[in-house]
């Protein structure tokens, strides 16, 4: 059974707070965005075969504008989503995040990065990474004698 990630819901909570208070920033003229956006990501663990499954919501992102890297237990997703309409258009409302993004996802288990597979279809990126075999946390230690044997 995968270890429970205590921080897994923080990103969802941040988005909900942004939605709740977002118009306060807009009414005061303050920007709540740093530029770019942060795609929504789901992380699941399957038992047979044991693997991590990461799904990222990336509609409108061209495959050639997408990068994926795994460093230890960290999956790094980076890319760019360009504008939907040509520059110079006047927008009444803007809710779709655009620009550069970089999403770092901490996995709850060690993985075999060399065997990772990724598929991009209908704006959804799905990454499957096999889980590394569990390393025993204890082992028997032989005890040597300090007395000389003849």
GROMACS elastic network, one bead per residue, 0.5 to 0.9 nm:
[ bonds ]
;  ai    aj funct       b0    kb
    1     4     6  0.89125   500
    1    45     6  0.85827   500
    1    47     6  0.80024   500
    2     5     6  0.88362   500
    2    45     6  0.68911   500
    2   108     6  0.69592   500
    2   109     6  0.70576   500
    3   108     6  0.59569   500
    3   109     6  0.71955   500
    4     7     6  0.88787   500
    4     8     6  0.84328   500
    4   108     6  0.71287   500
    5     8     6  0.54596   500
    5     9     6  0.87082   500
    5   106     6  0.88878   500
    5   107     6  0.82550   500
    5   108     6  0.61838   500
    6     9     6  0.76109   500
    6    10     6  0.87405   500
    7    10     6  0.55983   500
    7    11     6  0.82673   500
    8    11     6  0.71815   500
    8    12     6  0.82090   500
    8    43     6  0.86053   500
    8   106     6  0.88959   500
    9    12     6  0.52742   500
    9    13     6  0.62079   500
    9    14     6  0.86890   500
   10    13     6  0.50216   500
   10    14     6  0.61028   500
   10    15     6  0.86750   500
   11    14     6  0.50336   500
   11    15     6  0.63087   500
   11    16     6  0.87198   500
   11    40     6  0.85315   500
   12    15     6  0.51835   500
   12    16     6  0.63144   500
   12    17     6  0.87570   500
   12    40     6  0.83176   500
   13    16     6  0.50659   500
   13    17     6  0.62086   500
   13    18     6  0.85598   500
   14    17     6  0.51521   500
   14    18     6  0.61272   500
   14    19     6  0.86386   500
   15    19     6  0.61716   500
   15    20     6  0.85701   500
   16    19     6  0.50414   500
   16    20     6  0.61003   500
   16    21     6  0.86402   500
   17    21     6  0.60289   500
   17    22     6  0.77078   500
   18    21     6  0.53654   500
   18    23     6  0.86466   500
   18    32     6  0.81082   500
   19    22     6  0.51434   500
   19    23     6  0.77954   500
   20    23     6  0.77245   500
   20    24     6  0.87288   500
   21    24     6  0.54440   500
   21    25     6  0.71560   500
   22    25     6  0.55726   500
   22    26     6  0.66791   500
   22    27     6  0.89728   500
   22    32     6  0.70517   500
   23    27     6  0.60017   500
   23    28     6  0.85452   500
   24    27     6  0.52435   500
   24    28     6  0.63432   500
   24    29     6  0.86756   500
   24    30     6  0.84965   500
   25    28     6  0.53243   500
   25    29     6  0.62094   500
   25    31     6  0.60669   500
   25    32     6  0.61641   500
   26    29     6  0.51301   500
   26    30     6  0.58992   500
   26    31     6  0.64638   500
   26    32     6  0.76750   500
   27    30     6  0.76380   500
   28    31     6  0.86691   500
   31    34     6  0.77010   500
   33    36     6  0.76041   500
   33    37     6  0.79044   500
   34    37     6  0.81865   500
   35    97     6  0.84483   500
   35    98     6  0.78688   500
   35    99     6  0.68149   500
   35   100     6  0.74702   500
   35   101     6  0.85845   500
   36    80     6  0.80235   500
   36    81     6  0.82785   500
   36    97     6  0.62291   500
   36    98     6  0.52594   500
   36   101     6  0.54444   500
   36   102     6  0.87284   500
   37    81     6  0.88824   500
   37    96     6  0.85724   500
   37    98     6  0.61020   500
   37    99     6  0.68142   500
   37   100     6  0.69020   500
   37   101     6  0.54938   500
   37   102     6  0.81856   500
   38    41     6  0.89910   500
   38    97     6  0.77827   500
   38   100     6  0.89406   500
   38   101     6  0.59496   500
   38   102     6  0.69674   500
   38   103     6  0.63507   500
   39    56     6  0.64951   500
   39    57     6  0.58119   500
   39    58     6  0.63823   500
   39    97     6  0.85726   500
   39   101     6  0.77235   500
   39   102     6  0.85701   500
   39   103     6  0.71740   500
   40    55     6  0.83823   500
   40    56     6  0.58169   500
   40    57     6  0.54264   500
   40    58     6  0.80225   500
   41    54     6  0.68849   500
   41    55     6  0.55710   500
   41    57     6  0.64019   500
   41   103     6  0.87369   500
   41   105     6  0.82883   500
   42    53     6  0.80322   500
   42    54     6  0.56604   500
   42    55     6  0.51285   500
   42    56     6  0.65304   500
   42    57     6  0.86958   500
   43    52     6  0.70502   500
   43    53     6  0.57769   500
   43    55     6  0.65508   500
   43    56     6  0.89031   500
   43   105     6  0.85417   500
   43   107     6  0.79216   500
   44    51     6  0.85017   500
   44    52     6  0.58564   500
   44    53     6  0.51021   500
   44    54     6  0.64300   500
   44    55     6  0.85017   500
   45    50     6  0.72507   500
   45    51     6  0.57521   500
   45    53     6  0.59170   500
   45    54     6  0.86722   500
   45   131     6  0.88880   500
   46    49     6  0.67855   500
   46    50     6  0.54524   500
   46    51     6  0.53713   500
   46    52     6  0.64310   500
   46    53     6  0.73211   500
   47    51     6  0.67338   500
   48    51     6  0.76854   500
   49   130     6  0.75568   500
   49   131     6  0.86188   500
   50   129     6  0.87811   500
   50   130     6  0.60195   500
   50   131     6  0.55948   500
   50   132     6  0.84220   500
   50   133     6  0.89449   500
   51   111     6  0.78018   500
   51   128     6  0.65062   500
   51   129     6  0.54109   500
   51   132     6  0.84692   500
   52   107     6  0.78300   500
   52   108     6  0.87983   500
   52   109     6  0.82655   500
   52   111     6  0.78220   500
   52   127     6  0.79860   500
   52   128     6  0.57357   500
   52   129     6  0.52343   500
   52   130     6  0.62715   500
   52   131     6  0.64873   500
   53   126     6  0.69413   500
   53   127     6  0.56924   500
   53   129     6  0.65946   500
   53   130     6  0.87798   500
   54   105     6  0.87936   500
   54   125     6  0.80266   500
   54   126     6  0.57230   500
   54   127     6  0.50804   500
   54   128     6  0.65098   500
   54   129     6  0.83908   500
   55   124     6  0.67747   500
   55   125     6  0.55632   500
   55   127     6  0.63396   500
   55   128     6  0.87927   500
   56    77     6  0.88533   500
   56   123     6  0.85294   500
   56   124     6  0.57781   500
   56   125     6  0.50896   500
   56   126     6  0.65144   500
   56   127     6  0.84722   500
   57   123     6  0.63414   500
   57   125     6  0.65838   500
   57   126     6  0.89990   500
   58    61     6  0.57659   500
   58    62     6  0.89422   500
   58    81     6  0.84145   500
   58   120     6  0.89648   500
   58   122     6  0.86948   500
   58   124     6  0.55663   500
   58   125     6  0.68584   500
   59    62     6  0.85537   500
   59    81     6  0.85879   500
   59   122     6  0.70431   500
   59   124     6  0.66831   500
   60    81     6  0.63634   500
   60    82     6  0.78705   500
   60    84     6  0.82471   500
   60   123     6  0.64667   500
   61    64     6  0.84394   500
   61    65     6  0.66602   500
   61    66     6  0.72668   500
   61    79     6  0.78364   500
   61    80     6  0.66186   500
   61    82     6  0.74829   500
   61   123     6  0.70925   500
   62    65     6  0.52628   500
   62    66     6  0.68455   500
   62    79     6  0.88554   500
   62    80     6  0.80652   500
   62    81     6  0.73668   500
   62    82     6  0.88516   500
   62   123     6  0.88337   500
   63    66     6  0.53011   500
   63    67     6  0.84057   500
   63    79     6  0.89697   500
   63   120     6  0.75277   500
   64    67     6  0.80632   500
   64    79     6  0.86877   500
   65    78     6  0.83229   500
   65    79     6  0.51874   500
   65    80     6  0.55830   500
   65    81     6  0.75448   500
   66    77     6  0.74843   500
   66    78     6  0.59732   500
   66    80     6  0.68627   500
   67    76     6  0.80378   500
   67    77     6  0.58370   500
   67    78     6  0.51027   500
   67    79     6  0.58581   500
   68    75     6  0.73615   500
   68    76     6  0.57645   500
   68    78     6  0.65047   500
   68    79     6  0.87286   500
   68   118     6  0.88312   500
   69    74     6  0.83288   500
   69    75     6  0.58962   500
   69    76     6  0.51050   500
   69    77     6  0.66474   500
   69    78     6  0.86467   500
   69   113     6  0.88017   500
   70    73     6  0.72190   500
   70    74     6  0.57223   500
   70    76     6  0.61347   500
   70    77     6  0.88402   500
   70   113     6  0.61423   500
   70   114     6  0.89341   500
   70   116     6  0.87358   500
   71    74     6  0.51558   500
   71    75     6  0.64169   500
   71    76     6  0.78271   500
   71   113     6  0.77884   500
   72    75     6  0.80448   500
   72   107     6  0.89070   500
   72   110     6  0.68406   500
   72   111     6  0.72063   500
   72   112     6  0.85955   500
   72   113     6  0.76393   500
   73   105     6  0.84272   500
   73   106     6  0.59650   500
   73   107     6  0.51453   500
   73   108     6  0.71665   500
   73   109     6  0.65803   500
   73   110     6  0.55361   500
   73   111     6  0.66006   500
   73   113     6  0.89214   500
   74   104     6  0.67246   500
   74   105     6  0.57104   500
   74   107     6  0.59671   500
   75   103     6  0.82058   500
   75   104     6  0.58407   500
   75   105     6  0.50738   500
   75   106     6  0.64312   500
   75   107     6  0.72785   500
   76   102     6  0.70702   500
   76   103     6  0.58577   500
   76   105     6  0.63565   500
   76   106     6  0.88027   500
   77   101     6  0.80061   500
   77   102     6  0.56619   500
   77   103     6  0.50734   500
   77   104     6  0.63711   500
   77   105     6  0.80575   500
   78   100     6  0.75865   500
   78   101     6  0.55000   500
   78   103     6  0.62324   500
   78   104     6  0.85519   500
   79    99     6  0.83307   500
   79   100     6  0.58191   500
   79   101     6  0.55006   500
   79   102     6  0.66461   500
   80    98     6  0.73253   500
   80    99     6  0.52581   500
   80   101     6  0.60082   500
   80   102     6  0.88195   500
   81    84     6  0.87760   500
   81    97     6  0.79557   500
   81    98     6  0.51149   500
   81    99     6  0.51189   500
   81   100     6  0.65892   500
   81   101     6  0.80265   500
   82    85     6  0.89683   500
   82    98     6  0.58803   500
   82    99     6  0.57996   500
   82   100     6  0.84402   500
   83    86     6  0.69283   500
   83    87     6  0.78947   500
   83    98     6  0.63293   500
   83    99     6  0.76223   500
   84    98     6  0.86020   500
   85    88     6  0.86632   500
   85    89     6  0.69978   500
   86    89     6  0.63550   500
   87    90     6  0.86195   500
   91    94     6  0.67315   500
   94    97     6  0.81134   500
   98   101     6  0.82693   500
  106   109     6  0.89137   500
  107   110     6  0.74571   500
  107   111     6  0.83672   500
  109   131     6  0.67873   500
  109   132     6  0.76826   500
  109   134     6  0.89406   500
  110   130     6  0.88938   500
  110   131     6  0.60138   500
  110   132     6  0.53978   500
  110   133     6  0.81311   500
  110   134     6  0.82747   500
  111   114     6  0.88786   500
  111   115     6  0.88421   500
  111   116     6  0.86990   500
  111   129     6  0.63094   500
  111   130     6  0.56915   500
  111   133     6  0.83458   500
  112   115     6  0.58033   500
  112   116     6  0.70410   500
  112   129     6  0.64970   500
  112   130     6  0.55412   500
  112   131     6  0.59966   500
  112   132     6  0.54496   500
  112   133     6  0.89621   500
  113   116     6  0.53057   500
  113   129     6  0.64576   500
  113   130     6  0.76042   500
  113   131     6  0.88639   500
  114   117     6  0.89008   500
  114   129     6  0.85486   500
  115   128     6  0.86230   500
  115   129     6  0.64606   500
  115   130     6  0.66811   500
  116   127     6  0.69927   500
  116   128     6  0.57118   500
  116   130     6  0.67517   500
  117   126     6  0.82911   500
  117   127     6  0.56997   500
  117   128     6  0.53274   500
  117   129     6  0.65182   500
  118   125     6  0.69493   500
  118   126     6  0.55849   500
  118   128     6  0.63467   500
  118   129     6  0.86765   500
  119   124     6  0.81714   500
  119   125     6  0.57406   500
  119   126     6  0.53198   500
  119   127     6  0.65431   500
  119   128     6  0.87831   500
  120   123     6  0.66853   500
  120   124     6  0.56570   500
  120   126     6  0.63985   500
  120   127     6  0.87733   500
  121   124     6  0.54118   500
  121   125     6  0.65409   500
  121   126     6  0.83372   500
  122   125     6  0.84291   500
  131   134     6  0.84688   500
  132   135     6  0.85592   500
  134   137     6  0.87827   500
  135   138     6  0.88825   500
  136   139     6  0.72111   500
  144   147     6  0.89888   500
  145   148     6  0.77720   500
  145   149     6  0.89507   500
